Amino acid sequence: LSLGDISMTPHERKHLILLIESNIHHAVIDLVLSELSDEDKKLFLLHLDTDHHTKMWHLLEKKIENIEGKIRAVGEEIKKQLHADIQEVKRS
């Protein structure tokens, strides 16, 4: 992203990066939960909460077709929206 083109303090830049990371995290969680059954949602959230990332990925790969591609698509959509937002800020 072209965050370097926006005039802001280091504190503001760090805060913005944290917001972007949070946005991506929530979008991915939303994607995953929308694709899983209620029972699989519980198991996924348990693995997420207990930092069992390997078990979590095995579950996702088993239950959601092309999960990595879907996650990449969500990330690209967020990146596209952020670029548009940055361009809007630079114009104003």
Buried (B, 14 or more C-beta within 10 A) or exposed (E): EEEEEEEEEEEEEEEBEEEBEEEBEEBBEEBBEEBBEEEBBEBBBEBBEEEBEEBBEEBBEEBBEEBEEBBEEBBEEBEEEBEEEBEEEEEE
